[in-house]
Amino acid sequence: MAGRSVRRVRFRTLRDLEAAARRSVRPDVWGYIAGGAGDERTIRANADAFAQWRLRPDPRAEIGSVDLRTKLLGLEVSAPFFVAPMAYQRTIHPGGERATAAAAASLGLLGIYSTLSSASLEAIARSAGAGPRWFQLYLQPDRARSLELVRRAERAGYAAIVVTIDAPVLGFRDRQALSGFALRRWPAVGNGPGVSSPPRGPVWEGGPYRLERRQASAWADIAAVGRATSLPLVIKGVLTAEAARHAVRAGAKAVLVSNHGGRQLDLASPALEALPAIVDAVGRRTEVYLDGGVRRGSDALVALALGARAVGLGRPVLWALACGGRPGVVRYLRLFGTELANSMLLAGRPSLASIDRSLLAPAPGGPGAAADAAAGRR
Ligand SMILES: Cc1cc2nc3c(=O)[nH]c(=O)nc-3n(C[C@H](O)[C@H](O)[C@H](O)COP(=O)(O)O)c2cc1C
């Protein structure tokens, strides 16, 4: 296991962190963390989408402090960012999800934990203590098994069920395949041997291409989960206004705009680019979050200005876990929060309520730039 050789790495910047993480884990595990679908064009586009916007600072507001506290579906959190659900974290560090959960909880930050966590959802809940947590559900081939996971999450104090819809089948991940990660067998899943990951595939033996087994992901299955629990439902993996409206009709109280960090469909829309239309379609009554490519505090600021209520952090949390276990994750999350507060101060938007689209202008050639220029707004 990579964890045996884990050293505590002190990092000063985010770039340090990524490089140190790469040195801390086995090459196959790095292929798993870093890799994405196909030519990884969506991974790059996720990050590049933030540079399509310019911040318009107006630092005149009198500022004494910055308050990042907010509520997500009624749950109090210390900041509008959260740990995105990520599977198999013990391959990265022996502390795995339990270290991540303890770190997020100690800072009052929301953590979302995967169906495919290396630890059981009950063990993760114990590590999070009173900390805010949601459970990410991959719908199981058998509806009864999905509902059993939901029941366990309810009993273990998770405050919402996040159903991921962008993985009816796993994406083609070249880098992961070349690095040899889980080629024959997936790592162990803490929630029990009967819990399935999305199928690999499709397979062709003449005739139609088939999945190795049926994967439930129809809206009817999702609505059934929603009816079976009193916990609010969040739909993760929404990239269009149509899907967002479907999610709301299926009972979702929130949607997470995401392309799975570019790991599923190469050339899928960058999450940030998809965000405004989804906010316009459902944002008045439904909370909208975003993940994918959020790296700096100023990235979070752009997403919040476009209407996201919170942003999810993916790979950087795993880099921090690889480098330093729980203290590494604490250090990274603190750094991110400080960066966001710093960006808000510099922008002259000292409260979450003061952040709106007027903070943004499209970069030259960015979204709507031509129309804005024609209207004399730039
Ligand atoms: C190693 C890894 C494992 C992941 N596992 C899951 C998962 O089990 N369930 C899920 O819904 N998303 C999963 N994701 C996607 C993340 O929740 C999130 O959408 C994505 O990482 C955000 O992009 P970013 O890494 O650029 O921040 C995973 C991502 C990574 C990097």
The ligand as an SDF file (V2000), in Angstrom:
LIG
                    3D

 31 33  0  0  0  0  0  0  0  0999 V2000
   -9.8540    9.6140   -7.5540 C   0  0  0  0  0  0  0  0  0  0  0  0
  -11.2650   10.1140   -7.7140 C   0  0  0  0  0  0  0  0  0  0  0  0
  -12.3240    9.2970   -7.3290 C   0  0  0  0  0  0  0  0  0  0  0  0
  -13.6430    9.7390   -7.4670 C   0  0  0  0  0  0  0  0  0  0  0  0
  -14.6670    8.9460   -7.0260 N   0  0  0  0  0  0  0  0  0  0  0  0
  -15.9400    9.3930   -7.1050 C   0  0  0  0  0  0  0  0  0  0  0  0
  -17.0130    8.6340   -6.5700 C   0  0  0  0  0  0  0  0  0  0  0  0
  -16.8240    7.5670   -5.9970 O   0  0  0  0  0  0  0  0  0  0  0  0
  -18.2660    9.1370   -6.6930 N   0  0  0  0  0  0  0  0  0  0  0  0
  -18.5350   10.3460   -7.3080 C   0  0  0  0  0  0  0  0  0  0  0  0
  -19.6840   10.7590   -7.4030 O   0  0  0  0  0  0  0  0  0  0  0  0
  -17.5210   11.0980   -7.7940 N   0  0  0  0  0  0  0  0  0  0  0  0
  -16.2430   10.6640   -7.7080 C   0  0  0  0  0  0  0  0  0  0  0  0
  -15.2180   11.4440   -8.1850 N   0  0  0  0  0  0  0  0  0  0  0  0
  -15.5200   12.7850   -8.7630 C   0  0  0  0  0  0  0  0  0  0  0  0
  -15.4610   13.8730   -7.6960 C   0  0  0  0  0  0  0  0  0  0  0  0
  -16.5260   13.7490   -6.7850 O   0  0  0  0  0  0  0  0  0  0  0  0
  -15.5220   15.2940   -8.2990 C   0  0  0  0  0  0  0  0  0  0  0  0
  -16.6590   15.3660   -9.1390 O   0  0  0  0  0  0  0  0  0  0  0  0
  -14.2800   15.6680   -9.1090 C   0  0  0  0  0  0  0  0  0  0  0  0
  -13.1070   15.1110   -8.5750 O   0  0  0  0  0  0  0  0  0  0  0  0
  -14.1410   17.1920   -9.1370 C   0  0  0  0  0  0  0  0  0  0  0  0
  -13.1290   17.5790   -9.9870 O   0  0  0  0  0  0  0  0  0  0  0  0
  -11.6440   18.0150   -9.5020 P   0  0  0  0  0  0  0  0  0  0  0  0
  -10.9260   16.7360   -9.1530 O   0  0  0  0  0  0  0  0  0  0  0  0
  -11.0900   18.6880  -10.7110 O   0  0  0  0  0  0  0  0  0  0  0  0
  -11.7670   18.9500   -8.3170 O   0  0  0  0  0  0  0  0  0  0  0  0
  -13.8910   11.0140   -8.0400 C   0  0  0  0  0  0  0  0  0  0  0  0
  -12.8230   11.8260   -8.4140 C   0  0  0  0  0  0  0  0  0  0  0  0
  -11.5160   11.3980   -8.2410 C   0  0  0  0  0  0  0  0  0  0  0  0
  -10.3900   12.3150   -8.6280 C   0  0  0  0  0  0  0  0  0  0  0  0
  1  2  1  0
  2  3  1  0
  2 30  2  0
  3  4  2  0
  4  5  1  0
  4 28  1  0
  5  6  2  0
  6  7  1  0
  6 13  1  0
  7  8  2  0
  7  9  1  0
  9 10  1  0
 10 11  2  0
 10 12  1  0
 12 13  2  0
 13 14  1  0
 14 15  1  0
 14 28  1  0
 15 16  1  0
 16 17  1  0
 16 18  1  0
 18 19  1  0
 18 20  1  0
 20 21  1  0
 20 22  1  0
 22 23  1  0
 23 24  1  0
 24 25  2  0
 24 26  1  0
 24 27  1  0
 28 29  2  0
 29 30  1  0
 30 31  1  0
M  END
$$$$
